[in-house]
């Protein structure tokens, strides 16, 4: 009880502390690595018409209306045109995302005091205890998690995470910046959907790219970072944000979503172990390329999760696997609703690594 009370008090005060600079620097890394902007290498084109279109789009004299027409022309031209234009759009969008992410986080900090003063630590502790008690049950079912875990998480989020809508409503400047960002996001989405439609159906996510859906998720995560938590937990999240630059986009999102749940429940966030990420990614790739889905691998030397972790110079304490998910957050919630995976997620671990290959996900934990 007293620990939670002090965490809430600290959350009201922490924007004045030196750790703010570290968190904001880390947030930029999270926004750029945990989302949809890190594109795969694309084929170069020698078409003079395509090069001319890209040149016109890049020109500082080109208006947004003219850029929309150029995107429409590229979409009509097909994947080769879009592949040439998309990196240019992403470069512009990345810089704007970084600036908007920092603005959003600072505004969330300003709203923290009033929001958290209304939180009753005793109610928070009771809900946490109810949700965490599920992991102790040998007869745990998906229905129990849905009946207790889902509403518990929703209630904790209402108490401990400033709603993104509240943050946006508090600043005309922030909303204006978001509108400008969304204009660029719309250009990205039009191009990304062309490549989505052109991809083989068995290898593409189950939903087409949506910039608005992505942005809402990132705003929610940014608001989460000003939630009440102990200084060591905040330090881990800042450290993870820097390490996330070395991960694939959905790997970083999955780990951050996992840690969001753990912090809401009063558990320590897990430190990213890049060696566990490499081992997890290797197993996901084996499942994808060899066509199996199992914790036991047919590849010599990689039979068990412990074997696979050892090959990359580390150790593991548990493993989750998933297939068919479109993004890291969806995979994370799939595990949350599966009894065995649920217990792993909320277990007494210190480290985590997530590896993605196509729609295959592997999550390795370490003590």
C-alpha positions, 0 to 999 in steps of 0.5 A: 500500500505505502509503495503504491502511494509513494509511486503515485506521489512520485508520478505527480512530481517526476516531470521535474526530475532529471530522468525526464530527459532520458525518458524523452530520448527513449520515447523517440526510439520507441516511436521509430522502432516499435511501429510501422515505419521501418521499411524492408529494403525495396527494389530500386527502379531505373524508370525515368518516369518514376524518378521524376515523380520522386524528385517532384515529391521531394522538392520543397516547393511541392505543396501538400495538395500536389503531393497527394496527386503524386501519391495517387499517380504512384498508387495507380502506377502500382507496386514499383512506383510505390516502392520508390516513393514510400521511403521518401514519405517515411523519412518525412513521417519519421521526423514528424512522429519524433517531434509529435511523440515528444510533444504528446509526452510532455503534455501528458506529464502536465496532466498527470498531477490532476489525474493521479490525485483522484486515484485511491491506492487501496482500490488499485491494490485490490484489483491488482491482487484479484488479477494476479491471483489468477496465475496461481490457479491450476484450473485457470481457463480463458473464461476466467481471464476474460471475466477477471483479468480483462475488466481488471486491466481496463479498470487499472488503465482508467485509474493509472493511465491518462486517457489519450483523449484527455491529453489531446483535449488539453492542447490546441497546439498538440491537436494541430500537430496531430492533424499535420502528422495525419496528412503525412500518415494518409500518404503513407497508408495509401502506398502501404496498402498497395504493397499489402494487396500485392503481397502473397496472402499467406504472408501478409497480416490479416488487416491492411495498414492503418496509420490512425490505428497505429497512432492511437496505439502509440499515443496510449503507450506514450501516456502510459510512460507517465503512469505511477511506477517506482523509479527502477521500473521507469529506468528499465523502460527508458533503457529498453527504449534505447535497446529497442532501436536494435529490434524489429518493429513488432518485436519492440511493440510486443515487449512494450505491451507486455511491460505495460501490463506488468507495470499496471499490475504492480510487477517489475517490467522486464529488461530487453535481452538482445540475445534472447531476442536473437534466439526467439527470432531464430526459432520464429524463422525456423517455424516459418521456413520449415512449416512447424509450430511447436516448442520442440524444434526438429533442428539439431541443437535447437530442440528445446527453448533452453538449447536455443537460448544457450546457442546465443550465449544466454539462458531462458526460463520460459517460452511463448509462441504464437502464429497468425498475428498481425502485430506485436500487441495482438500477439501479446493479448493472445498470450494474455488470454491463454492460461499457460502463456498468461502465467509465463507473462506474469511470472517471476522473470527479469529478462525478455526477448521477442523474435518475429518472422512473418506472422510467427512470434516467439517470446523467451523469458529469463531470470 
